[in-house]
Amino acid sequence: MEFLIFYLVMINLLAYMAFGVDKNKAIKGGWRIPESTLLLYSFVGGGIGSLIGMEVFKHKTLKFKFRFGVPFLTLLSIAGLYLVYNNFF
């Protein structure tokens, strides 16, 4: 259980920072984090960090696949974690 909590905290921090870094690179120019990577963070448990990062950095908030994709992937990952937790713990 402690590992799961540690994992969720770390993946959400990573997702949050990824949105900040990508926004910074968008402003300054340069390499960008692929959109698929940003969406993947939401799917693998970093949805809350992604949502907070989108709002704090005002990044990708107008893109349809982020406005609806991040919340959808977040709910999907929460449902998956719920099923895994209830079946294995």
C-alpha positions in Angstrom: 0.0 0.0 0.0 2.8 2.4 0.8 4.4 1.8 -2.6 1.1 2.7 -4.3 0.8 5.9 -2.4 4.5 6.7 -3.2 3.9 5.9 -6.9 0.8 8.1 -7.1 2.5 11.1 -5.4 5.5 10.8 -7.7 3.6 10.3 -11.0 1.4 13.3 -10.2 4.4 15.5 -9.4 6.0 14.3 -12.6 2.9 15.1 -14.6 2.5 18.5 -13.0 6.2 19.3 -13.8 5.9 18.0 -17.4 3.0 20.5 -18.1 5.1 23.3 -16.6 8.2 22.4 -18.6 6.2 22.1 -21.8 4.6 25.4 -21.3 7.9 27.0 -20.6 9.4 25.5 -23.8 6.3 26.6 -25.8 7.0 30.2 -24.7 10.7 30.1 -25.3 10.8 27.8 -28.2 12.8 24.6 -28.4 12.0 20.9 -27.9 8.5 20.0 -26.6 7.1 17.1 -24.7 5.0 15.1 -27.0 1.2 15.4 -26.4 1.0 11.6 -26.2 3.4 11.6 -23.3 1.4 14.3 -21.5 -1.8 12.3 -21.9 0.0 9.1 -20.9 0.7 10.6 -17.5 -3.0 10.9 -16.9 -3.6 7.3 -17.9 -0.9 5.9 -15.6 -2.1 7.6 -12.5 -1.0 11.2 -12.9 -4.3 12.7 -13.8 -4.7 15.0 -10.8 -1.2 16.4 -11.4 -2.0 16.9 -15.1 -5.3 18.7 -14.3 -3.6 21.0 -11.8 -0.7 21.6 -14.2 -3.1 22.5 -17.0 -4.9 25.0 -14.8 -1.8 26.5 -13.1 0.2 26.9 -16.2 -2.8 27.6 -18.5 -1.4 25.0 -20.9 -3.4 22.8 -23.3 -6.7 24.0 -21.8 -8.2 24.9 -25.2 -7.3 21.7 -26.9 -10.2 19.2 -27.1 -8.2 16.1 -26.5 -6.8 17.6 -23.3 -10.0 19.3 -22.0 -11.9 16.1 -22.2 -9.1 13.5 -22.6 -7.3 14.2 -19.3 -10.4 14.0 -17.1 -11.5 10.9 -19.0 -8.2 9.2 -18.6 -8.0 10.3 -15.0 -11.4 8.7 -14.3 -10.4 5.6 -16.2 -7.2 5.2 -14.2 -9.1 5.7 -10.9 -11.5 3.0 -11.9 -8.7 0.7 -12.8 -6.9 1.4 -9.5 -10.2 0.8 -7.6 -10.7 -2.6 -9.3 -7.1 -3.7 -8.7 -7.2 -2.6 -5.1 -10.5 -4.3 -4.4 -9.4 -7.5 -6.0 -5.9 -7.8 -4.7 -5.9 -6.1 -1.3 
